Amino acid sequence: MERIIWSKDDTPGMQGLKPILYLFSLIYGAIVKMRILLYRYGFLHAKSLPCKVISLGNITIGGTGKTPMAIWLAEFLTSEGIRVAILSRGYRGTTSYTVNIVSDGYHVFLRPHDVGDEPVLMARRLKGVPVVAGQNRFKAGECAISHFGAEILILDDGFQHMALKRDMDFVLLDATNPFANGYLLPRGPLREPASHLKRAHAFILTRCDQATNVEKTIRTLTNTFPKIPVFKSVHRPYKLCTLGEDTFLDVGVLSGKKILAFSGIANARTFMAMLKSIGLNVVQFKEYPDHYYYSRKELQQIQREALALNVEAIITTEKDIVRIEDRWPNKLPLSFLAINMEFVDEAFKNFLIKHLKIRAN
């Protein structure tokens, strides 16, 4: 399915599945449109919270950079003196509770197994910003307001979450492949038709430094949605960390070294491109499905391959590390690359200050 969606496999067997998946995508599209109409005409009702809600979302499955964006936004708003909390769905978490306090802003209470990797990653990176997870984002928001006095809630992965009203909808698009093959699920990666982007208040293009057609994408968006601004951003590696150690290294310390890299994220090719951009000699790259939970046996196999290749380091992503850290065999060290999101100019900050009516420091 993933190979078809991202056009990674054109073998005859896969080609034969495409017409069948296309029929299912028509059914899926009809259901999506019906759901939106039910909310639009009042048959289904979205609930409101007594504070501002900013949604970060995308229109495709896969990684567009919502987690780094949530971290950037939370840090910016906190720097402006605003009490912020993050609401996360808690994808693939096993906890049965309706609302889960992942962090109070200072202590992380839950594990990736409980609420998924992304809430735990955000909780660890953000100081002074509570993270609350749960399928019912309205109740999670009530918890964040009552327990932590949140003034602005960041709704992670919220563009399709129609049950909660929001003040702003920011849609992230990966500049390297914004719409992929253009089909709806399961034939393609689109969660809903591209025409539904008209609900957005702003578009944020991510990984602009890795894309070759950024200006073309911007022209397409501005021609189709002339009233919606487009902002450009990049993902920057800012430190190299070793599992179990408190020291951070400059990302260039392994430049030219032989590396075995692996990841279980949605957009593995962008991780590979980032490693090459900082001068690493990746002699083997192992790709796993998004949000993949590695078995101890698989981690041992990675170490055996690293030894056979005589590599000088094993590297994975920061998101992977939270799913691995308690099961990584001690035989070889494991490093991970931490990234930050950056905007190419001050335009998005100014947009936030204007529309949220906050005063810049």
Secondary structure as the mmCIF struct_conf table of DSSP 4:
data_model
#
loop_
_struct_conf.conf_type_id
_struct_conf.id
_struct_conf.beg_label_comp_id
_struct_conf.beg_label_asym_id
_struct_conf.beg_label_seq_id
_struct_conf.end_label_comp_id
_struct_conf.end_label_asym_id
_struct_conf.end_label_seq_id
HELX_RH_AL_P HELX_RH_AL_P1 GLU A 2 ILE A 5
TURN_TY1_P TURN_TY1_P1 TRP A 6 SER A 7
HELX_RH_AL_P HELX_RH_AL_P2 PRO A 12 ARG A 40
TURN_TY1_P TURN_TY1_P2 TYR A 41 GLY A 42
BEND BEND1 PHE A 43 LEU A 44
STRN STRN1 LYS A 47 LYS A 47
BEND BEND2 PRO A 50 CYS A 51
STRN STRN2 LYS A 52 GLY A 57
BEND BEND3 ILE A 59 ILE A 59
STRN STRN3 THR A 60 THR A 60
BEND BEND4 ILE A 61 GLY A 62
BEND BEND5 THR A 64 GLY A 65
HELX_RH_AL_P HELX_RH_AL_P3 LYS A 66 SER A 79
TURN_TY1_P TURN_TY1_P3 GLU A 80 GLY A 81
STRN STRN4 VAL A 84 SER A 88
TURN_TY1_P TURN_TY1_P4 TYR A 91 ARG A 92
BEND BEND6 THR A 98 THR A 98
STRN STRN5 ASN A 100 SER A 103
BEND BEND7 ASP A 104 TYR A 106
STRN STRN6 VAL A 108 VAL A 108
HELX_RH_AL_P HELX_RH_AL_P4 PRO A 112 VAL A 115
HELX_RH_AL_P HELX_RH_AL_P5 ASP A 117 ARG A 125
BEND BEND8 LYS A 127 GLY A 128
STRN STRN7 VAL A 131 ALA A 133
BEND BEND9 GLN A 135 GLN A 135
HELX_RH_AL_P HELX_RH_AL_P6 ARG A 137 PHE A 148
BEND BEND10 GLU A 151 GLU A 151
STRN STRN8 ILE A 152 ASP A 156
TURN_TY1_P TURN_TY1_P5 ASP A 157 ASP A 157
TURN_TY1_P TURN_TY1_P6 PHE A 159 GLN A 160
TURN_TY1_P TURN_TY1_P7 MET A 162 ALA A 163
STRN STRN9 LEU A 164 LEU A 164
BEND BEND11 ASP A 167 ASP A 167
STRN STRN10 MET A 168 ASP A 174
TURN_TY1_P TURN_TY1_P8 ALA A 175 THR A 176
BEND BEND12 ASN A 177 PHE A 179
TURN_TY1_P TURN_TY1_P9 ALA A 180 ASN A 181
HELX_LH_PP_P HELX_LH_PP_P1 TYR A 183 TYR A 183
STRN STRN11 LEU A 184 LEU A 184
TURN_TY1_P TURN_TY1_P10 LEU A 185 ARG A 187
BEND BEND13 GLY A 188 PRO A 189
STRN STRN12 LEU A 190 LEU A 190
BEND BEND14 ARG A 191 GLU A 192
HELX_RH_3T_P HELX_RH_3T_P1 ALA A 194 ARG A 199
BEND BEND15 HIS A 201 HIS A 201
STRN STRN13 ALA A 202 THR A 206
HELX_RH_3T_P HELX_RH_3T_P2 CYS A 208 GLN A 210
BEND BEND16 THR A 212 THR A 212
HELX_RH_AL_P HELX_RH_AL_P7 VAL A 214 THR A 224
BEND BEND17 PHE A 225 PHE A 225
TURN_TY1_P TURN_TY1_P11 PRO A 226 LYS A 227
BEND BEND18 ILE A 228 ILE A 228
STRN STRN14 VAL A 230 THR A 242
TURN_TY1_P TURN_TY1_P12 LEU A 243 GLY A 244
STRN STRN15 PHE A 248 LEU A 249
HELX_RH_3T_P HELX_RH_3T_P3 VAL A 251 LEU A 254
TURN_TY1_P TURN_TY1_P13 SER A 255 GLY A 256
STRN STRN16 LYS A 258 SER A 263
BEND BEND19 ILE A 265 ILE A 265
TURN_TY1_P TURN_TY1_P14 ALA A 266 ASN A 267
HELX_RH_AL_P HELX_RH_AL_P8 ALA A 268 SER A 277
TURN_TY1_P TURN_TY1_P15 ILE A 278 GLY A 279
STRN STRN17 ASN A 281 GLU A 287
TURN_TY1_P TURN_TY1_P16 ASP A 290 HIS A 291
HELX_RH_AL_P HELX_RH_AL_P9 ARG A 296 LEU A 309
TURN_TY1_P TURN_TY1_P17 ASN A 310 ASN A 310
BEND BEND20 GLU A 312 GLU A 312
STRN STRN18 ALA A 313 THR A 317
HELX_RH_AL_P HELX_RH_AL_P10 GLU A 318 ILE A 324
TURN_TY1_P TURN_TY1_P18 GLU A 325 ARG A 327
TURN_TY1_P TURN_TY1_P19 ASN A 330 LYS A 331
BEND BEND21 LEU A 332 LEU A 332
STRN STRN19 SER A 335 PHE A 343
BEND BEND22 VAL A 344 GLU A 346
HELX_RH_AL_P HELX_RH_AL_P11 ALA A 347 LEU A 356
TURN_TY1_P TURN_TY1_P20 LYS A 357 LYS A 357
#
